[in-house]
Amino acid sequence: MKPTELNLSITPKLSKLGRPYRLSCIVKNLQHPSKWINKVEHWHWYYMFLYTDDNSYVGFEFDYNDNFIQKFNHEATRKILDSL
């Protein structure tokens, strides 16, 4: 799997497809327990982005070591956000 990097700046950006987006929120995934790595507590995290052209969402999950786990479409991202 190729590495996935996210730009977490709050400044609006353009996607590779030319769609404007911005970081909406970062959420700790509490479905996974924390894990201590090198005396530092680590978690799984969700990163949610809002496409500002149509107000749809996309989300990504990363693990304890900042490895990409999965991408969420608008419906799945809304479900996570609505559960907060």
C-alpha positions as CSV (number, residue, x, y, z in Angstrom):
1,M,0.0,0.0,0.0
2,K,1.4,3.4,-0.9
3,P,1.8,5.9,2.0
4,T,-1.1,8.3,2.5
5,E,-0.4,11.8,3.9
6,L,-3.0,14.3,4.9
7,N,-2.5,18.1,4.8
8,L,-4.0,19.1,8.2
9,S,-3.9,22.9,7.6
10,I,-7.2,24.7,8.2
11,T,-6.5,26.7,5.0
12,P,-8.9,25.7,2.2
13,K,-7.3,23.6,-0.5
14,L,-8.1,22.1,-3.9
15,S,-8.2,18.3,-4.3
16,K,-6.4,16.5,-7.2
17,L,-9.7,16.6,-9.0
18,G,-10.0,20.4,-8.5
19,R,-12.6,20.3,-5.7
20,P,-12.3,22.8,-2.9
21,Y,-12.0,21.2,0.6
22,R,-11.0,22.0,4.2
23,L,-10.3,20.1,7.3
24,S,-13.5,19.8,9.3
25,C,-12.4,17.9,12.4
26,I,-10.1,15.3,14.0
27,V,-11.8,12.7,16.1
28,K,-10.3,10.0,18.4
29,N,-11.7,6.5,17.4
30,L,-12.8,5.1,20.8
31,Q,-13.7,1.8,19.3
32,H,-10.0,0.9,19.7
33,P,-8.2,1.1,23.1
34,S,-5.2,3.3,23.4
35,K,-1.8,1.7,23.1
36,W,1.5,2.7,24.8
37,I,4.4,3.0,22.3
38,N,7.7,4.3,23.6
39,K,6.1,5.6,26.7
40,V,3.6,7.7,24.7
41,E,-0.1,6.9,24.5
42,H,-1.3,6.4,20.9
43,W,-4.9,6.1,19.5
44,H,-6.6,5.5,16.2
45,W,-7.8,8.8,14.7
46,Y,-10.4,9.9,12.2
47,Y,-9.7,12.9,10.0
48,M,-12.8,14.5,8.4
49,F,-12.8,16.9,5.5
50,L,-15.6,19.0,4.0
51,Y,-15.8,19.6,0.3
52,T,-17.0,23.1,0.2
53,D,-18.5,23.0,-3.3
54,D,-21.4,20.7,-2.2
55,N,-20.9,20.4,1.6
56,S,-20.2,16.6,1.4
57,Y,-17.7,14.9,3.6
58,V,-14.9,12.4,3.2
59,G,-13.1,10.8,6.1
60,F,-9.9,8.8,6.8
61,E,-8.8,6.6,9.6
62,F,-5.2,6.2,10.7
63,D,-3.9,3.7,13.3
64,Y,-1.6,4.0,16.3
65,N,1.5,4.4,14.1
66,D,-0.1,6.9,11.7
67,N,-0.7,4.2,9.1
68,F,-3.7,4.6,6.8
69,I,-6.5,2.2,7.6
70,Q,-9.5,3.2,5.5
71,K,-11.4,5.9,3.6
72,F,-15.0,6.8,4.4
73,N,-17.5,8.2,1.9
74,H,-20.0,11.0,2.8
75,E,-22.6,8.7,4.4
76,A,-20.1,6.8,6.5
77,T,-18.4,10.0,7.6
78,R,-21.8,11.6,8.5
79,K,-22.6,8.5,10.6
80,I,-19.4,8.9,12.6
81,L,-19.9,12.6,13.1
82,D,-23.6,12.1,14.1
83,S,-22.5,9.6,16.7
84,L,-20.4,12.2,18.6
